[in-house]
Amino acid sequence: MPDERRATALEADALLLRPWLPDDMPDVIKAFRDLSMRAMLRTWVTDEAEAERWLRRQQEGRESGTRFAFAVVDRASAGALVGNVAFSRPALDAASGEVGYWTAPWARGRGVAPQALGALTDWVFEAFAEEGLVRLDLLHQVGNDASCRVAEKCGYDLAEVLPTRPPWPREGHRHVRFRPGGAGRRAS
């Protein structure tokens, strides 16, 4: 994997998407305290030890090339943390990957998620095209209408309703976006 991917930072208007840092720990804990966010995520962070493990997993994912998580910060607000976006693939040569995101409770309703997800999606399709990546999946629980809107704004089509399975207590949605011009793209 090219070393430049490990240090990649992306820009989306006033947002900067950068690798997670140990100094982000207090904001990670604060964001995960939000009960509505906890209801939608597979991982919870409740204390410093869990935040440290969470941050370490983000770094390890970058180092292995299987997960690229970005702290989303607002440059107009002195670099305040406003969210997270991530791309992961089950194997380095997989034709598909998964994207996910969360918006910090104090930043919701400002368009953070679509801006950050749009920048991540564009980067992923460009950075991993030569490795055969042609499809991105976005998964969320049924009832998370905000995530449906974000997916639609970013060009992810609803592909199917997924059955309930642990750790999810409800059915889910799988949204899909294909790389422009990539193999497997559905005809319009």
Backbone hydrogen bonds in HBPLUS format (Angstrom, degrees):
<---DONOR---> <-ACCEPTOR-->    atom                        ^
c    i                          cat <-CA-CA->   ^        H-A-AA   ^      H-
h    n   atom  resd res      DA  || num        DHA   H-A  angle D-A-AA Bond
n    s   type  num  typ     dist DA aas  dist angle  dist       angle   num
A0005-ARG N   A0002-PRO O   3.20 MM   3  5.91 151.5  2.29 115.9 122.4     1
A0006-ARG N   A0003-ASP O   3.00 MM   3  5.49 132.9  2.23 111.2 122.8     2
A0008-THR N   A0005-ARG O   3.22 MM   3  4.95 161.9  2.26  99.7 105.2     3
A0010-LEU N   A0017-LEU O   2.71 MM   7  4.87 154.3  1.78 141.3 150.0     4
A0017-LEU N   A0010-LEU O   2.75 MM   7  4.87 174.4  1.75 149.8 151.2     5
A0012-ALA N   A0015-LEU O   2.98 MM   3  5.01 164.0  2.01 141.9 142.2     6
A0015-LEU N   A0012-ALA O   2.87 MM   3  5.01 159.3  1.92 129.3 129.2     7
A0075-ARG N   A0014-ALA O   2.85 MM  61  5.51 153.3  1.92 170.6 173.1     8
A0016-LEU N   A0073-VAL O   2.87 MM  57  5.29 159.1  1.91 153.1 159.5     9
A0073-VAL N   A0016-LEU O   2.86 MM  57  5.29 171.4  1.86 157.6 159.9    10
A0018-ARG N   A0071-ALA O   3.00 MM  53  5.36 160.8  2.04 151.5 153.0    11
A0071-ALA N   A0018-ARG O   2.71 MM  53  5.36 150.4  1.79 175.0 168.2    12
A0024-ASP N   A0021-LEU O   2.93 MM   3  5.47 163.7  1.96 119.0 124.4    13
A0025-MET N   A0022-PRO O   3.18 MM   3  5.84 168.6  2.20 122.3 124.0    14
A0027-ASP N   A0024-ASP O   3.07 MM   3  5.53 118.4  2.46 113.4 127.9    15
A0028-VAL N   A0024-ASP O   2.99 MM   4  6.20 152.5  2.07 156.9 165.2    16
A0029-ILE N   A0025-MET O   3.04 MM   4  6.29 168.4  2.05 163.6 164.7    17
A0030-LYS N   A0026-PRO O   3.01 MM   4  6.19 162.4  2.04 144.2 149.6    18
A0031-ALA N   A0027-ASP O   2.88 MM   4  6.01 161.3  1.92 146.5 151.3    19
A0032-PHE N   A0028-VAL O   3.01 MM   4  6.21 164.7  2.03 155.4 159.0    20
A0033-ARG N   A0030-LYS O   3.25 MM   3  5.34 150.8  2.34 100.1 108.7    21
A0034-ASP N   A0031-ALA O   3.24 MM   3  5.94 166.0  2.26 117.3 121.4    22
A0038-ARG N   A0034-ASP O   3.05 MM   4  6.36 159.2  2.09 151.8 158.0    23
A0039-ALA N   A0035-LEU O   3.08 MM   4  6.28 145.5  2.21 142.4 150.7    24
A0040-MET N   A0037-MET O   3.00 MM   3  5.31 146.0  2.12 107.2 117.2    25
A0051-ALA N   A0047-ASP O   2.93 MM   4  6.16 157.2  1.98 152.4 159.9    26
A0052-GLU N   A0048-GLU O   2.82 MM   4  5.96 154.6  1.89 148.2 154.8    27
A0053-ARG N   A0049-ALA O   3.04 MM   4  6.32 157.0  2.10 144.5 150.2    28
A0054-TRP N   A0050-GLU O   2.85 MM   4  6.05 158.8  1.89 148.6 154.9    29
A0055-LEU N   A0051-ALA O   2.88 MM   4  6.07 165.7  1.91 151.3 154.8    30
A0056-ARG N   A0052-GLU O   2.92 MM   4  6.07 154.2  1.99 144.2 151.9    31
A0057-ARG N   A0053-ARG O   2.89 MM   4  6.16 153.9  1.96 149.7 156.2    32
A0058-GLN N   A0054-TRP O   3.13 MM   4  6.47 146.2  2.25 143.7 152.7    33
A0059-GLN N   A0055-LEU O   3.13 MM   4  6.47 157.5  2.18 148.3 153.6    34
A0060-GLU N   A0056-ARG O   2.82 MM   4  6.09 164.4  1.85 156.0 160.6    35
A0061-GLY N   A0057-ARG O   2.95 MM   4  6.01 151.6  2.03 140.8 147.9    36
A0062-ARG N   A0058-GLN O   3.23 MM   4  6.53 154.1  2.30 143.6 149.4    37
A0063-GLU N   A0059-GLN O   2.99 MM   4  6.29 163.4  2.02 153.8 158.6    38
A0064-SER N   A0060-GLU O   2.94 MM   4  6.13 149.7  2.04 146.6 154.1    39
A0065-GLY N   A0061-GLY O   2.94 MM   4  5.95 126.7  2.23 136.3 150.3    40
A0066-THR N   A0061-GLY O   3.16 MM   5  5.38 128.4  2.44 149.9 154.3    41
A0067-ARG N   A0061-GLY O   3.21 MM   6  4.31 158.7  2.26 112.4 107.9    42
A0065-GLY N   A0062-ARG O   3.12 MM   3  4.99 133.6  2.34  93.6 106.8    43
A0089-ARG N   A0066-THR O   2.99 MM  23  5.39 151.6  2.08 145.0 149.0    44
A0068-PHE N   A0087-PHE O   2.75 MM  19  5.19 161.2  1.78 155.8 162.5    45
A0087-PHE N   A0068-PHE O   3.01 MM  19  5.19 146.7  2.12 123.8 133.7    46
A0070-PHE N   A0085-VAL O   2.74 MM  15  5.38 160.3  1.78 167.3 173.6    47
A0085-VAL N   A0070-PHE O   3.17 MM  15  5.38 152.8  2.24 142.9 151.0    48
A0072-VAL N   A0083-GLY O   2.83 MM  11  4.80 170.4  1.84 133.2 129.9    49
A0082-VAL N   A0072-VAL O   2.73 MM  10  5.62 174.2  1.74 164.8 162.7    50
A0083-GLY N   A0072-VAL O   3.21 MM  11  4.80 135.3  2.42 138.9 134.5    51
A0074-ASP N   A0080-ALA O   2.85 MM   6  5.33 158.4  1.90 146.6 151.0    52
A0077-SER N   A0074-ASP O   3.05 MM   3  5.39 154.4  2.12 108.3 116.3    53
A0079-GLY N   A0074-ASP O   2.92 MM   5  4.91 131.8  2.15 140.1 141.3    54
A0080-ALA N   A0077-SER O   3.15 MM   3  5.61 139.1  2.33 111.3 121.4    55
A0104-ALA N   A0082-VAL O   2.88 MM  22  5.08 161.2  1.91 119.4 125.1    56
A0084-ASN N   A0102-TRP O   2.87 MM  18  5.29 152.7  1.94 157.9 158.6    57
A0102-TRP N   A0084-ASN O   2.96 MM  18  5.29 149.3  2.05 141.0 144.5    58
A0086-ALA N   A0100-GLY O   2.86 MM  14  5.29 151.0  1.95 151.8 149.9    59
A0100-GLY N   A0086-ALA O   2.97 MM  14  5.29 145.7  2.09 144.1 149.1    60
A0088-SER N   A0098-GLU O   2.84 MM  10  5.31 154.9  1.90 153.1 161.1    61
A0098-GLU N   A0088-SER O   2.77 MM  10  5.31 160.9  1.80 155.7 162.1    62
A0094-ALA N   A0091-ALA O   3.13 MM   3  5.21 169.5  2.14 115.2 115.6    63
A0134-VAL N   A0095-ALA O   2.77 MM  39  5.55 171.1  1.78 146.2 146.0    64
A0135-ARG N   A0095-ALA O   3.18 MM  40  6.51 150.7  2.27 153.5 157.7    65
A0097-GLY N   A0135-ARG O   2.99 MM  38  6.48 142.9  2.13 146.5 157.7    66
A0137-ASP N   A0097-GLY O   2.87 MM  40  6.24 153.1  1.95 143.6 151.7    67
A0099-VAL N   A0137-ASP O   2.83 MM  38  6.17 160.6  1.87 168.9 173.3    68
A0107-ALA N   A0104-ALA O   2.88 MM   3  5.43 164.8  1.91 123.4 128.1    69
A0115-GLN N   A0111-GLY O   3.34 MM   4  6.36 162.5  2.38 146.1 151.3    70
A0116-ALA N   A0112-VAL O   2.90 MM   4  6.03 172.3  1.90 164.0 166.4    71
A0117-LEU N   A0113-ALA O   2.82 MM   4  5.81 168.9  1.83 157.7 161.6    72
A0118-GLY N   A0114-PRO O   2.90 MM   4  5.77 154.0  1.97 138.1 145.8    73
A0119-ALA N   A0115-GLN O   3.10 MM   4  6.31 159.1  2.14 145.6 150.7    74
A0120-LEU N   A0116-ALA O   2.93 MM   4  6.16 162.6  1.97 151.7 156.9    75
A0121-THR N   A0117-LEU O   2.84 MM   4  5.94 167.4  1.86 152.0 155.6    76
A0122-ASP N   A0118-GLY O   3.05 MM   4  6.22 167.6  2.07 149.2 152.2    77
A0123-TRP N   A0119-ALA O   3.06 MM   4  6.22 164.2  2.08 148.5 153.0    78
A0124-VAL N   A0120-LEU O   2.84 MM   4  6.06 168.5  1.86 160.5 163.5    79
A0125-PHE N   A0121-THR O   3.04 MM   4  6.23 175.0  2.04 158.0 158.7    80
A0126-GLU N   A0122-ASP O   3.13 MM   4  6.29 148.6  2.23 143.4 152.1    81
A0127-ALA N   A0123-TRP O   2.68 MM   4  5.77 175.9  1.68 166.1 167.6    82
A0128-PHE N   A0124-VAL O   2.95 MM   4  5.74 152.2  2.02 152.1 156.3    83
A0131-GLU N   A0128-PHE O   3.15 MM   3  5.30 144.0  2.28 102.1 112.7    84
A0133-LEU N   A0128-PHE O   3.33 MM   5  5.73 162.1  2.36 152.1 147.1    85
A0132-GLY N   A0129-ALA O   2.99 MM   3  5.35 159.9  2.03 115.7 118.0    86
A0179-ARG N   A0134-VAL O   2.77 MM  45  4.94 159.7  1.81 136.0 139.6    87
A0136-LEU N   A0177-ARG O   2.85 MM  41  5.33 160.2  1.89 158.4 165.1    88
A0177-ARG N   A0136-LEU O   2.95 MM  41  5.33 152.7  2.03 152.2 158.9    89
A0138-LEU N   A0175-HIS O   2.86 MM  37  5.01 152.4  1.93 143.0 146.2    90
A0175-HIS N   A0138-LEU O   2.84 MM  37  5.01 174.4  1.84 152.8 154.6    91
A0140-HIS N   A0173-HIS O   3.14 MM  33  5.44 150.1  2.24 144.5 151.2    92
A0173-HIS N   A0140-HIS O   2.67 MM  33  5.44 159.4  1.71 164.2 171.3    93
A0144-ASN N   A0141-GLN O   3.22 MM   3  5.89 152.1  2.30 136.8 137.5    94
A0142-VAL N   A0171-GLU O   2.80 MM  29  5.56 173.2  1.80 136.8 135.8    95
A0147-SER N   A0144-ASN O   3.07 MM   3  5.57 124.4  2.39 107.9 120.4    96
A0148-CYS N   A0144-ASN O   3.27 MM   4  6.73 149.5  2.37 145.7 154.5    97
A0149-ARG N   A0145-ASP O   3.03 MM   4  6.36 157.1  2.08 150.4 155.8    98
A0150-VAL N   A0146-ALA O   2.96 MM   4  6.26 157.8  2.01 149.4 155.6    99
A0151-ALA N   A0147-SER O   2.90 MM   4  6.03 166.4  1.92 148.5 152.3   100
A0152-GLU N   A0148-CYS O   2.98 MM   4  6.21 166.3  2.00 151.5 154.7   101
A0153-LYS N   A0149-ARG O   2.93 MM   4  6.12 163.6  1.96 151.1 155.7   102
A0154-CYS N   A0150-VAL O   3.06 MM   4  6.25 141.0  2.22 146.9 157.1   103
A0154-CYS N   A0151-ALA O   3.13 MM   3  5.23 128.9  2.40  97.7 111.0   104
A0156-TYR N   A0151-ALA O   2.86 MM   5  4.92 163.7  1.89 149.3 143.7   105
A0155-GLY N   A0152-GLU O   3.10 MM   3  5.17 167.0  2.12 110.6 112.1   106
A0157-ASP N   A0176-VAL O   2.80 MM  19  5.23 146.9  1.91 154.4 143.2   107
A0176-VAL N   A0157-ASP O   2.70 MM  19  5.23 151.5  1.78 144.5 151.4   108
A0159-ALA N   A0174-ARG O   2.75 MM  15  5.62 163.3  1.77 153.6 159.5   109
A0160-GLU N   A0174-ARG O   3.32 MM  14  5.42 150.4  2.41 140.5 145.8   110
A0174-ARG N   A0160-GLU O   2.94 MM  14  5.42 155.8  2.00 161.0 161.3   111
A0162-LEU N   A0172-GLY O   2.64 MM  10  4.77 159.6  1.68 132.9 139.9   112
A0172-GLY N   A0162-LEU O   2.98 MM  10  4.77 158.6  2.03 128.3 134.8   113
A0168-TRP N   A0165-ARG O   2.80 MM   3  5.49 138.9  1.97 139.5 133.3   114
A0182-GLY N   A0179-ARG O   2.80 MM   3  4.94 162.9  1.83 132.3 132.2   115
A0185-ARG N   A0182-GLY O   3.35 MM   3  5.98 152.2  2.44 134.6 135.0   116
